[in-house]
Amino acid sequence: MTLARGEIGRAFVIRRDSADHPGKFTVHIKRRTGDDTRVESVPVFVCDTIDEARAKLTETDILLRFPPSPDDGPDAVETWM
């Protein structure tokens, strides 16, 4: 995983049933730059199942799964770093 300029950390948040993708699981990049942390609104993947979303993450990088943090949003089910 390559960090963007100014980025000090990156994770991926899996969300379920977002307003734009009801009934789907979406994967969003969570960026940390200095004291600011934000979850991107546009998903990098839209999947039918949580297993498909997990597979998308694990086929591209070596990542670990964590419970979502409060700033990941109310529809977050997992965070991957």
C-alpha positions, 0 to 999 in steps of 0.5 A: 500500500502506497500512502498519498503525500501527507498521509500518515495512515490508511485503512479500509472501512466496510459499510453495509446498506449505505444510502447510495448502495442499499443491500450492498457492502461498500469498501471505503478508504479511511485516510489519516493526515496529521490530526485529521481522519476521514472516510472517503464517501465514494467507495472503492468496491461495491459488493453483494456480500461481506465475504466478497468485500473481505476477499477484495481487501485480502487479494490486494494487500496484507491487512488485518481486520478490526472492529469499526471505530465511532468515526467510521460512520453508523453503517460501518461493520469492519475496518481493515488496516 
